């Protein structure tokens, strides 16, 4: 029984399993045969009886162990091959959501680690829709790969898996997204919020210059990390790649690129997106950044509702409460007014670009600066390195 279990529980190459099993089980027939030959036992069977009583059971267990090792090893190889995408091998699943999965991966030749995001294919998509989805996905991936801001996640590779799922390979980051940060540690001081938001603006400013609108800025898509020797370094994720996938919805998202489908996440959706307007530009991202700032400063969403559609209606029509009235931490009046300007229902009343928003954030006074030393100390205490 142990011989059989060993080859099943511990996957081994079939040939190696056969040799090791033979060496192991042969000890019994060899010892008993030696005792019979040297007349150290009264047991004196005929050759055929000796074979069927002493040799055959162990020979049969060896054959069964070899077959088991072959089956288990073959299945293991099949699983390993199935977990390879392009030049990368999937190692560990880091997360899973409505949109798909994120895996830690390794390049088969390079030492560089990476993260692979798998976007599930829609089972209801026909051939024409699938081809269009692939074209959109490739276009957005190429645009994203062309962005050079250090605060935009770096894209290494992209493609379509055998099952039709989209995948893209990006740099593996050491940190946590802003939603997790606030949920776990509470609202951040105003100076830290400004420090983080200006980095988001740096990424969005380059996107604006390329005519690219993110459309889904939210804390879950903003990753704060250790990056080289820096701390509190922000990376903007999912730069428009997801919106090319047919009917793929991220948690809380309403839709993507179809002309009659809303785009964005309800808790961070701009009024013009909520109303289904066609003239959605980078100022929709400014509104979403305002929602993110609100969340960072208060630990609360701008609006809450029982259903996503009710939440969308609030963003379209309900005036927001100033963050200073919902925060236990002090918020400078200039920052309070700037967040409310970002949350204006009309795009013309908001900061008109990410560069302008970054400049106005830098002009907020009355705060002690959030330095690299303060960031380093926070990370040592609250998020020690693995």
C-alpha angles and dihedrals in degrees: 000000000000091000091054094044093048095061092045099044095041109043110223135171107271095236093049091046090052094051094045093046092049091049090049102046095039090072093078098051091042094052094044091045090051091051092049093048094048091044094237091137136046088229105106111162130176115261093255092047090048090052096048095040102039111015106032099059091053092043090052092049089050092053091048091048091051092050091048092049091049093051095046093045093048092050090048091052090049091052091048092050091047089055093058120098115186108309093342132089120209111237110169135001109239099183147345133210144155091285098051140275138308119215136188106236141184129214111239093228107020127064092225114118119217144180120238122202115202116202110199118235118238113252090210096054116114125216095268093049091047092052091049091048091052092050092049092046093050092047094050092044091052092049091049092048088054093059110100103184110127087225093061115083111256115244117214104175144341139193148137120276124224091262091055096257118140119233136180131189119223137169116288110242130205109219142045139278121260093250091058091044094055095039091051102037105020131237118341127234116267093249091054092047089054091048092053096041094052089058090052088052091053090059094043092048091061090045089053091053088055093048092248123141117196095207094189109061108158137137092266089060094049113080121195115198153146106276117183104310095337129098130206089027110164126218121189111220136199097027099194096305095116095054090068094061113097113248093339109148125195117213106291094001120132101203148303139236107344112116093235096043126088118240128216141032116300097233091054104028120131118235092245089054091046091052091050095243118172095216097076111151139162091295087075086064089051089057090050091050087054089054090049091049089050090052093047093050099042106021087232137099120252089241135011128198141163095248135031091241092054088051090052090051090053091054090049099048116004119093110232125238112245111259092234088067092055102040131088090202122077114262119193113240091238091056091045091054092045093053090049089050089054088052094054113134092226116066090217091064095055128080102285098223143015090249091056091048091050091050092050091048089053090052094059104113138192096064134109107240120256100238132191089251092057091046092049091051092049092052093048091054103037106023110026116189117267 
